[in-house]
Amino acid sequence: MAATFPANPESVFTYGAPQLKFGAGASDEIGFDLSQYGVRRVLVVTDAGVAATGVPQRVADQMGQFGIEAHLFDGVHIEPTDESLHAAIEYARASGPWDAFVAVGGGSSIDTAKAIDLLVTNSGELMDYVNPPVGAGRPPANPLKPLIAVPTTTGTGSESTTICVLDVLSLKVKTGISHARLRPTLAVIDPALTVTQPPGVTASAGMDILCHAVESYTARWYTSNERKRPEQRVPYCGSNPVSDMWSEQALRLLAGSFRTAVHHGDDARARADMALAATFAGMGFGNAGVHIPHANAYPVAGRVRGFHPKDYPDHEPMVPHGMSVSLTAPEAFRFTFDACPDRHIRAAELLAPEADRPADPARFLPSVLIALMRDIDIPNGIGAVGYRASDIGDLVEGTMKQQRLLATSPRPVTDDDVAGIFTRSMELW
């Protein structure tokens, strides 16, 4: 990969992942799994929609045979905000103490459980731990309680990662908390729980998988960073041989399953492959990092006005995370192409093995992404979710606050670069 190497280059990369249990019926064994940690009182964290399916209560009920007292919290906000996380944390503090946490749902439930776990085991408030420059970026001083993540959507990879994402409402910006201690203790991936995921959610969450994999695969190579002292090391260390393996395999799985999972949601094989792809991509980007599409996604989601996506709750406007990531991805990858052409071409080949390569190789990956987005009914650029040219300044400002992500870009990124990507992403086809 093309890179500018510093005078004192990094020579170490890190890798972390939760314990993993995968397969149909895996969620029926959580009581046993928790009993191995000697816990007696557990909070199950979910949202009202997932709670209505009965799955979280079923997970809670089967803990009783192992002498575990389980309580259900179903107040998770889809796309968590600082306000919703404060409310969840206060509930957990008031109703605790808790020996462990189980998150059942999408990334919103898992991220909410991470925030609860962090703030019931460590002093301070939420903004103390939010990444700078939005928050203070304080590392947790104490270990967290065991957290079992049980995803019911296929996309966020939060079950594998050290990241908790949230909207800070007063700033109209999406940001996050990142620390190795936030990584779940055990990821329980039960593909049977994802069969009822509707097409719009499958499409949006699947684009999150795809962008996780491609962004980590094209992230700056780990040795292009300045060498860090041990205490300076962060989960996002740049692309490396181990993260590459997971990202490539995630793209292979997506190539054969993504469209089928959206259009034929009862296809068990496609659902299983999407669940595995989400986990693999999480193991890749959770160590290598993501870059421009995710940095752009935070203000796109955070500044939403009146857009209501198909198959999501319609009580308030939102741009789902995976959708917001995808809307600038084609132009972002066109921008980063020159930094590592071989990787961009390889990603396109993995995603669309039968696709013809255009005369301009920089268009190959963007064209593959656009064809997929059209097939699965992703909106046609940021204009289709309500943004205008007059909004670009605010969107750029929000993106440039995501320096933790932009530091992983294979090319340096300026305000003008980001403005160009947003401008060209107003309409993609």
N, C-alpha and C positions, 0 to 999 in steps of 0.2 A: 504494500500500500504506500502511495506517495505521502510523505510527511516531512516536516521540518524538525530535525532532531536538536534538542537543546544541548548545551555544553556538558551538562550533567544529567544525562537521560535516565529515566526510570528503568529499572531492570526487573521489577517485581510486579506481578499482578495477583489479585486475590480472587477467590471464588467461594461463594456460600450458597446454600440451598436448604430448604426445610427437609425434614423427613417426608416421605411421600407414600401414600397409599392410593392406588388407582384401580378402578374397575367397577362395574355394575354391582351395587349392593355394598360398596365400601362404607357408605354413610350409616349403615346399620350396625357398624362395629365401633362407633365412637365411644359408647359407654365403656367398653373394654379398654380402648386406647387411653381414655382418661384415667381409668383405674391404675394404669401403670405409673402414673405420676403421683399417686397417693392423694388425689384431691377429693374433697367432700362437698364443696359448694361451688356451683358453676353458673355463670350467666351466659345464656344463649342470645346472641345479638342478630337481629334481622330487621327487615322492613315490613310494612303492613301487607304489601302485595305478596311477598313470598310467604309471610305468615298465613295468609289466606289459603295457601295450597295445602297446609297441614304438615309440610315437611319439617319445619323447625320444631314444632311440638312433638312430632314423631321422634326426632333426634333427641329432644329433651326427655321424653318418656322412657326411652330405652336405657337411660343412665341409672334409673332407679334400681334395676336388678344388680347393680354394682355398688349400691349404697351411696349414690351420689344424688344430692339435692340440686335440681336444676330449675332455674327461673328464666322466663322469656321476656326479653325487651324487644318490642317491635316498632320502636320509634325512629329507626334509621331514616334519614332524608336521602332520597335519590340524588346523587351528586352532592356529597356532604358540604355543608357550609360551616363557618366558624360558629355560627349560632346553633346549628343542629348538633355539632360535636360538643359544645359547651353543655347543652341539655342532656346529652347521653352521658357525659362524664359526671355531671351532677347527680343523675339518677344512680349511676354505679357507685358513686361515693356514699350516697345516702342509704342505699340498700345493701351495701357490702358489710363485711369483707367477703371477697371472692377468691377462691383458690385457683381458678382458671377461667378462660373465656372460649366460647365456641361461636364463630361467625358463620351464619348460614345465609347465603345470598350472593349478590354480585359484588363488584369491587367496593360499592358504597358501604355494604355491611362489613366487609373485611377491614376497610380503612377505618370505619367507626370503631370497630373492636380494637384495632391497633391504638387509636387515640385514647380509648378508655383504659386499656392496659397500661399505656405510658403514664397517664395522669393519676391513676390510683396507686402506682408504685413509685412515683417520683413527685417531688414538690414542684410548686409553681403552677403556671397557667399555660394554656395552649400556645399563645404567641411567643412564649419563651423558647419553644422548640421549633417553631416554623422557620424554614430556611431563610437566610438573609438574601436580599435587603428587606424583605417584607417583615420577617420576624428576627428574633435574636439568635437563632441557630444553636441553642444550648444543647449539648449532648446529655442524655440521661445518665444520672449518676448511679442508679440502682438497676439491677436486673429486673426484667418484666416477668409476669406470671405466664404459665403455659398458655398458648393460643393455638387452637385448632381452626383452620380455615377450610370451609366447605363451600366451594363456589357452585352456584346454580346457573351462572352464565358462563359463556366461553369467550374470554377476551382480556380482562384486565391483567391477569397474571399476578394480582395482588397476593394470592396465596403463596407465591414464591419470593416476593420482594420485600425490601426494607423501606418501602415508601408508603406514606399516608397522604392522600391528595384531598384538598379542600378549597372551597371558595371563601375568600375574605370579602364579605359583602360590602363593607364600607369603602373598600378600595376597588371593587369590581374587578378582582383579579383572582385567578386560580393559582394556588401554590402548593407547597407540600412540606412534610417533615420526612427527613431521611436519616436513618441510623440503623446500623446492623442489628440492634436489639429489637427493632420492630418486626423483624422477619418472623413469620409464624413458626411455631415449633413443629407442627405437622400439617401438611396439606392433604386433605382427603378429597380425591377427585372421583366423583361418581357420575359418569356420563348419563345415567338414567335420569338424573335430576334436571338435565338441560333439555329434555325432549319437548317440554311445553314452552320453551323460549320462543316468542313469536318472531316472524321474519325480520321486522324492523330492528329488533334488539339483536338478533343474530348477526345481521349485516353490520350494524354499528360496532358491536363488541368484536366481531371478527376483523374489522379494519384496525382495531386496536392491536390485536395479535399481529397482524401483518406489519404494522408500523413498528411495533416493538422489535420484531425480528429484523426488518430492513435497517432501522436506525442503529441498532446495536451492531449489525454486520458492517455498516458503513461508518461507524464512529471512529474517531481518531485512534490509531494504534497505541497501545499502552506505553510503549517506549518513547513516544513522541512527547510525553509529559516530562516536566521537571521531576527529578527524584524526590520522593517524600520521605519524611521520617515516619517511623511506625505509627506514632500517635496522630499523624496527619492523614493517614489512609482513609479513603471514603469508599462506599460500595461501588460507585461508578468509577472504574479505573481505566476505561477505554476497551476497545475490541481486543481480543486475545484468543489464543488457540482453543480454550475451553468454551468461551461464549460463542465463538464461531460455530462450533459443532452443534450447539443447541439451536442457534438461529437458522442454520441451513436446514436442519431437520424440520423445524417448524414451517419453513417455507415449502418444503416438499409435501408435508401433510396438508397444508392449505391448498396447494395446487389441485389436489384430488378430492377435497371435501367441502370447500367453502361455498361454492355455488350450490351444491347439493343440499347442504345444511340450511341455506336460506330458502330455497324453493321446495324442498322436500324434507321438512323438519322431522318427520317420523323415521327417517333413515338412520338406523341405529349405528351403522358403521361410520357415516359421516359425522354424527354427533360425537362418537368416541374419538375420532381423529381430530376434530376441532378442540375437544377438551385436552387432548394430549398436546396439540399444537400450542394452545394457550399456556400450558405448563412449561413446555420447552422454551417458548419465547420469553416467558418470565424468568427462567433460569439463565437465558442469554442476556436480556437487557438489564436484569436485576444486578448484574455484575459489570457488564460493559458500559451500560448507560444508553440513553436516548438523546436526541438532539433537536434539530430545528422544528420538525412537525409537532413534536410534543410541546416545545416552548411556545409555538404559535397557538396551539390548541387552548392554552390556559386563558388568554384574553378573549378568544373566540367564544369559549363557554362562559367566561365570567361576565361579559358585557352583553349577553343575550337580551333581546327586547321582547319580541312577540312570537318567536318560532316555537311550534309545537310538533315534535317528531312523531311519526307514525309508530304505533304500538308501545308508546311510553305513557305514563300517567299524564293527563292533560290539564291538571289543576293549576299549573304554572308553566311559563315558557322555559325552554331549556334546549341546549345543543348537547346531546349526549357526548361523553368524553371521546369514544372511539370515532364518532362522526366528526367531531371538532378536530381531531388529529388528522383525519384523512383529507380534509378539505384543502389543505395547503401542501399535502405530501408530494403530489406530482411535481409542482414547481420547486419545492424544497430540494428534491432529489435531482432535479435538473441543475439547480445551483451547485450542489455538492459533487456533481459528476466528475469534474476535472481533478478533484483531490484523490480519487480512487476509482478510475474508470472500470477496471476489471471487476471490482466488487459490485458496482451498480449493474453491470451487464450480467454477472453471475446471478444476482438476486432476481433479475427479470427472467432469466432462463429457468430458475427453480420454480418461480411462480407460474410461468406460462411456457412449458417446454415446447409446445407446438407453434408459438408465435413467431412471425417473421420479424427479423431484425431490420429496423429502418436504416436508411442511408446515414442518418445522423445518429451515432450510437448514444448520444446524450438523451435522445428522445425515447429510447427503448424502454427503460423502467417506467417513466411517466406514462407512456402509451399503454403499457400492460396494466398499470394501476387504473387509468381512466376507463379502459374496457371493462375491468372488473366492477368498478364503482357504478357504471351505467347498468350493468347486468343485475346488480343487487339493489338498485334504487337508492343510492346515496345521492344527496342533493348536489347540483351542479355548481360547486364553488361556494365561497362565502357570501356572495350576493344572494344565493338561493335561501340562506338562513337569515337574511334581513340586513346585511351590512352594505354600506355605500362607500363610495370613494372618500367621502368626508370623514369616515370612521378610521381610516388607515393610520392616521397619526396616533390615535388612542390605542389601536391594536399593536402598533410597533412599540409604544411605551410599555405595554403589558408584557410583550415578548422579551424585551431587553431586561426586564426584571428577573428573568429566569436564567441567570448566569450559571447556576449549577448545571443546567441542561446544555446551554450554548457552549460551555467549556468543552463538551464532548464532540462538538461539530468537527468534521474533518477539515473544514475551511473556517478561517476567522469570519465573524459575522458582524457587520455594521448596521446601524439604523437604516441606511439607504438600501442595503442588501435585503433586509427584512421587508421594508416598504415595497421593494420590487416584487418580492415573492407574494405578498398580499395582493398587490395590484394585479398581477398575472393570475391570481387565484380567484378573482371575482367571478369568473366564468371559466370553466375548464374545458368544455366542449361545445 
